[in-house]
Amino acid sequence: MSVEQDQVQRADFDQVMVPNYAPAGFIPVRGAGSRVWDQTGRELIDFAGGIAVNVLGHAHPALVGALTEQANKLWHVSNVFTNEPALRLAKKLVDATFAERVFFCNSGAEANEASFKLARRVAHDRFGPEKYEIIATLNSFHGRTLFTVNVGGQSKYSDGFGPKISGITHVPYNDLEALKAAISDKTCAVVIEPIQGEGGVLPAELAYLQGARELCDAHNALLVFDEVQTGMGRSGELFAYMHYGVVPDILSSAKSLGGGFPIGAMLTTEALAKHLVVGTHGTTYGGNPLACAVGEAVIDVINTPKVLAGVKAKHDRFKARLEQIGQQYGLYSEVRGLGLLIGCVLNDNWKGKAKDIFNAAEQEGLMILQAGPDVVRFAPSLVIEDADIDAGLDRFERAVAKLAQA
């Protein structure tokens, strides 16, 4: 390592980066499995998973192998040509899901952007230009592009960037009557996260998703599931829609799809896909061989009965211990979520203190997440070892105990 590299410090962030993030005070430099080491050699247990991205932890041999092998072959050719890894990954996604067609891009926001554009295009082609309205839910999160941030139901992220994109309305999550009142023949799509991620790890009720499916069918609207955070085994099924048995028309995936390598995908049917004819949508990097080779390795490892059953078992292990800690220290009102996307909802005594818990956990050598100020979120590797779960929750309990004493 050169001397220059040694001299990079956390303080440099404030000198060279746009200040739209406020990262932790240490810099992770190496990871293996569910352990991470910072610049000083301090070891942390990772319950954050890069915000539900590092689905197989850090430096998983299958992913390192796939990336290295592809890196020695072909990195990029653009969509003027196709490539083998993209075709193989698309086939695997089609074989494993409701989908018949796949569009690859580079992020969850891009996957949602493609989903919303497709929904509007289908409605335009089939019913005319008046049918363009999108219904989404309050507290939802769908990305940071101008379109996706406006579909997202959190005005703090969309205010201050000029005129809002029109034709988007927001209704309360899990409220079927509100959706019924809002939907009309002008609606082209209803957009739902099967589990609201950033909005507080809030799972949909089965009747809500079933009702949304029926309402969409009745109004010739498309049901779009944003599975950027819930997809690729996170819920204990390959995609969360499988847990509910409610099939969308369009599904967006990213985060865990690449296990840490940037990739996004929009999945849909042949009948809908044909509305994106040549030239209607595109991306320079989407479907690049490196990303798709890694994605293929991810799905090969995850989409097995053993791993998916393991996610459900690990959920139970987390939940039992978290509830025990919660009761002991009077910490939260409920532990919710599916699989290894878990949210602890802080009770009135601890309201607004998720950041304090995040900081205290870091001091004990544990990386966790928030989902807003009132929910502590866990999104670890799907193959995290039980010993790491137990050790990490020991650290979590120590952090909570210290805060409780203070």
Secondary structure by P-SEA (a helix, b strand, c coil): cccccccccaaaaacccccccccccccccccccccccccccbbbbbccccccccccccccaaaaaaaaaaaacccccccccccaaaaaaaaaaaaaccccbbbbbccaaaaaaaaaaaaaaaaaaccccccbbbbbbccccccccaaaaaaccccccccccccccccccccccccaaaaaacccccccbbbbcccccccccccccaaaaaaaaaaaaaacbbbbbccccccccccccccccccccccccbbbbcccccccccccbbbbccccccccccccccccccccaaaaaaaaaaaaacccaaaaaaaaaaaaaaaaaaaaaaaaacccccccccccbbbbbbccccccaaaaaaaaaaaabbbbbbccccbbbbbccccccaaaaaaaaaaaaaaaaaaaac
